[in-house]
Amino acid sequence: EYIAVVQGGRQENTALLAQEFDYIFFTGSVTVGKAVMEAAARNLTPMTLELGGKSPTIVDASADLKLAAKRIAFGKLLNSGQTCVAPDYVLVEESVRDALIQNLSSVLEEQFPDGDYSGFVRIVNERHYREKKELLEGQTAAFGGECDDAAWRIKPTVLIDVNPDSPVMQQEIFGPILPVLTWAKLDDAINFIRSRPKPLALYLFTSQRDVEKRVLESCSFGGGCINDTVIHLATPHMGFGGVGQSGMGSYHGKRSFDTFTHYRSIVRKSTWLDLPFRYFPSSEKKLKLIRRILK
């Protein structure tokens, strides 16, 4: 009566979206999200879209680079990068790029001793595996880069000297591949992010409050962390959701209840007193009385 599971693909989804639901909650790609929103508009159905995008990580020279590397790796390797809030790419201050790369490499070596990746999560299916593998073509790997076609597994990979116009920077990676780009001035990093679709998450590693303030005030994104990654979605006390092409609406904790709830405004009026001046015919005397009450 309350829950029904419908299995299928595009045909079944199209049939579902033709129904007059009270609310639609969709998680998926931007392309499909637009189609869902278009279908919902036909019936004026309210909705929440939890989409995705390329979530940036900014690292400046004041950051604890060793800790930053550990926490970036944690967020990127969670489910082999197949989460909507995984750090998609890094924008690091150019003076500390090599140090960050070295720390990232050390962290990855520590987490996979003897180069054993047999326990590392594989890509969900062969089609997605092939797509991720193609993103590595023509790229320079500072760490990793190897692929296992039989297991659909990609070794954690850190890319350097990445062209911002290359395919790996044009779509959400959704895999264990981390491009690292550099900036000389903080405004360069901010402008880079602002020139692209608004991300679902943003992460900043810095020890400077003024840098934190500038980034938070200058960039529009769904949510994020200062000096960590991913963990902002773990608490039920904060809403989680995107903005722009990364989604709309929020959920988690009470926000989820609120999302699927219509709050009705109801007034219960007493019957023992009825003020006659609210009714027609109007008069100057009634108008003066109403004005006096409303002051």
C-alpha positions, 0 to 999 in steps of 0.5 A, a space after each residue: 500500500 505504501 511502497 512499490 518497487 518497479 524494475 526496468 529501464 527507460 520505458 518503465 521510467 517514462 511510464 512512471 513519470 507520466 503518473 501524477 505523483 505528489 512528489 518526485 525525488 531523483 538521483 542521477 545524471 544531469 541529462 536524465 535529471 532534466 528529462 525528469 524535471 520536464 516530465 514533472 512539469 507537465 503535472 506541476 509535480 514538485 521534486 528534488 534533484 540530487 545530481 552530481 558534477 565535478 567537485 573541486 578540492 582547493 589546497 593552498 600553501 598553508 595547508 597541512 599537506 600530509 593530512 590533506 593528502 590522506 583526507 583527499 585520498 579517503 574521499 576519492 577512494 571511497 567506493 573507488 570514487 563512485 560517489 556523487 561527492 568524491 573529490 573530482 579534481 584538485 586545484 593546488 597552489 603551484 608552489 606546493 604541487 610537488 609536495 602534495 603529489 609526493 604525499 598523495 603517492 606515499 598515502 596510496 602506497 601505505 594503503 595498498 602495501 605490496 601493490 595489492 589492489 585485489 580488495 579495491 572496489 572495481 568499477 560497477 560495470 564494463 561500460 563505465 570501466 571502459 569510459 574511465 579507462 579512455 579518460 586516461 588516454 594521453 594523460 601523465 600519471 604521477 601515480 597509478 594509471 594501470 587498469 585490469 580489464 578482466 576485473 574492471 578495476 583501475 588502480 588509484 591514479 593521480 594525474 599531473 599537467 592536465 589540460 583543462 579542456 581534456 575529456 577528463 576535465 569535461 565530465 564527472 569522473 566517478 572513478 579513482 582518477 584524480 587530476 591535479 591542476 595548479 594556481 598561482 593566485 587564489 583568484 585563479 582557482 576561484 575563477 576556474 570553479 566559477 567558470 564551470 557548472 556549480 558543483 555538488 561539493 567543494 573542499 578546501 584545505 587551508 589554515 587561513 581564515 581569510 582564504 576560507 572566507 573568500 572561497 565560501 563567499 565567492 563560490 556557489 556549491 551544494 555543500 562541503 568541508 574545510 580541511 576534510 572531504 565527504 564527511 559533511 553528508 554523514 550528519 543527519 543534522 544538516 541538509 544535503 543537496 546541490 545547486 544549479 546543475 548539481 541539483 535542487 532541494 535537500 534531504 538527510 535527517 529531518 530535511 528528508 521528512 520535510 522534503 516529503 511533507 506538505 505543511 498545511 496552515 490551519 486556523 481554528 476560530 472561536 465561535 463565541 465572538 464575531 466582530 461585525 466590522 469585518 463584513 459589508 457594508 463598509 463605512 468610514 467608521 469601520 475603516 478607522 476602527 480596523 486601522 486602529 486595531 492594525 497599528 
